[in-house]
Amino acid sequence: MPLRNGTTKKLTLEQWYNLLILESSGQKIAYVADNQYNPSNAERIIALAKNADLFYCEACFSQDDEEFARARFHLTATQAGVLARRAQVRSLIPFHFSPRYRTEPGRLEKEALAAFTASDSSRASEV
């Protein structure tokens, strides 16, 4: 290794390793889109996202439009939030919103995050 005074210093492989390599924990990122909510898919999604640091999950429709979402093979925002909570992810990033809610900006994100952060006592049902 060259030094400021123009000389060099020999390093062992272990010394180079300690000098150059920084080990740290990685992040788990999960991504789910274009899924119909049913028990089989829910369990697969939960297994995929289990303990993820970031979970990007579609939240296409409001829970009020659950039948519409099912017919189009998409999740509702509430379903996305419940799945994220059950998978014990650190952070939910809902996306893939239907344009039918463009006059209500933030509606689906709020719905998903409310389901994600719901406490045990405030859960009406687990969709």
C-alpha positions as CSV (number, residue, x, y, z in Angstrom):
1,M,0.0,0.0,0.0
2,P,1.5,3.4,-1.0
3,L,2.1,5.8,1.9
4,R,2.2,9.6,1.8
5,N,6.0,9.7,2.3
6,G,6.5,7.7,-1.0
7,T,7.2,4.4,0.6
8,T,5.0,1.3,0.6
9,K,3.7,-1.0,3.2
10,K,2.9,-4.6,2.7
11,L,-0.4,-5.9,4.0
12,T,-1.6,-9.4,4.5
13,L,-4.8,-10.6,2.9
14,E,-6.6,-10.3,6.3
15,Q,-5.4,-6.7,6.7
16,W,-6.6,-5.8,3.2
17,Y,-10.0,-7.5,4.0
18,N,-10.3,-5.5,7.3
19,L,-9.3,-2.3,5.5
20,L,-11.6,-2.7,2.4
21,I,-14.6,-4.8,3.4
22,L,-17.5,-3.4,5.3
23,E,-20.0,-6.0,6.3
24,S,-23.5,-5.0,7.3
25,S,-27.0,-6.4,7.4
26,G,-28.9,-6.3,4.1
27,Q,-32.4,-5.3,3.5
28,K,-35.3,-7.6,2.5
29,I,-37.6,-6.0,-0.1
30,A,-40.8,-7.7,-1.2
31,Y,-43.0,-6.7,-4.2
32,V,-46.5,-7.9,-4.9
33,A,-48.7,-6.8,-7.8
34,D,-51.7,-8.2,-9.7
35,N,-53.0,-10.7,-7.2
36,Q,-56.5,-11.7,-6.2
37,Y,-57.1,-12.0,-2.5
38,N,-57.9,-15.6,-1.5
39,P,-56.6,-17.8,1.3
40,S,-53.9,-19.5,-0.8
41,N,-52.6,-16.3,-2.3
42,A,-52.7,-14.6,1.1
43,E,-50.5,-17.2,2.7
44,R,-48.0,-17.1,-0.2
45,I,-47.8,-13.3,0.0
46,I,-47.3,-13.4,3.8
47,A,-44.5,-16.0,3.4
48,L,-42.9,-14.0,0.7
49,A,-43.0,-10.7,2.6
50,K,-42.3,-12.1,6.1
51,N,-40.2,-9.7,8.1
52,A,-39.4,-7.6,5.0
53,D,-37.9,-4.2,5.6
54,L,-39.8,-2.7,2.7
55,F,-43.0,-4.2,1.3
56,Y,-44.3,-2.8,-2.0
57,C,-47.8,-4.0,-2.4
58,E,-50.5,-3.2,-4.8
59,A,-53.6,-1.5,-3.3
60,C,-55.7,-1.0,-6.4
61,F,-59.1,-0.6,-5.0
62,S,-60.9,0.5,-1.8
63,Q,-62.3,-2.2,0.4
64,D,-65.7,-0.7,-0.5
65,D,-65.1,-2.1,-4.0
66,E,-63.9,-5.6,-2.9
67,E,-66.0,-7.5,-5.4
68,F,-64.7,-5.2,-8.2
69,A,-61.1,-5.9,-7.1
70,R,-61.8,-9.7,-6.9
71,A,-63.2,-9.7,-10.4
72,R,-60.2,-7.9,-11.8
73,F,-57.6,-10.0,-9.8
74,H,-56.4,-7.2,-7.6
75,L,-56.0,-6.5,-3.9
76,T,-57.9,-3.8,-2.0
77,A,-55.9,-1.3,0.0
78,T,-57.2,-2.9,3.2
79,Q,-56.2,-6.3,2.1
80,A,-52.7,-5.0,1.3
81,G,-52.5,-3.5,4.8
82,V,-53.7,-6.6,6.5
83,L,-51.2,-8.8,4.6
84,A,-48.4,-6.4,5.5
85,R,-49.3,-6.5,9.2
86,R,-49.6,-10.3,9.2
87,A,-46.2,-10.6,7.4
88,Q,-44.7,-8.3,10.1
89,V,-43.0,-6.0,7.6
90,R,-41.3,-2.9,8.8
91,S,-42.6,-0.6,6.2
92,L,-45.5,-0.8,3.7
93,I,-45.4,1.1,0.5
94,P,-48.8,0.8,-1.2
95,F,-48.9,1.5,-4.9
96,H,-50.7,0.6,-8.2
97,F,-53.8,2.6,-7.4
98,S,-56.8,2.5,-9.7
99,P,-57.5,5.8,-11.6
100,R,-61.1,5.6,-10.4
101,Y,-59.9,7.3,-7.2
102,R,-58.1,10.2,-8.8
103,T,-60.6,12.6,-7.3
104,E,-59.7,11.3,-3.8
105,P,-55.9,11.6,-3.6
106,G,-54.5,9.6,-0.7
107,R,-57.6,7.6,-0.1
108,L,-56.1,4.2,-0.9
109,E,-52.8,4.9,0.8
110,K,-54.6,6.0,4.0
111,E,-56.8,2.9,3.9
112,A,-53.8,0.6,3.4
113,L,-51.8,2.2,6.2
114,A,-54.7,2.2,8.6
115,A,-55.1,-1.6,8.1
116,F,-51.4,-2.0,8.5
117,T,-51.1,-0.1,11.7
118,A,-54.4,-1.3,13.3
119,S,-54.1,-2.5,16.8
120,D,-55.6,-5.8,17.9
121,S,-58.5,-4.1,19.7
122,S,-59.4,-2.0,16.6
123,R,-59.5,-4.8,14.0
124,A,-63.1,-5.4,12.9
125,S,-62.2,-8.3,10.6
126,E,-59.2,-9.7,8.8
127,V,-60.7,-9.4,5.3
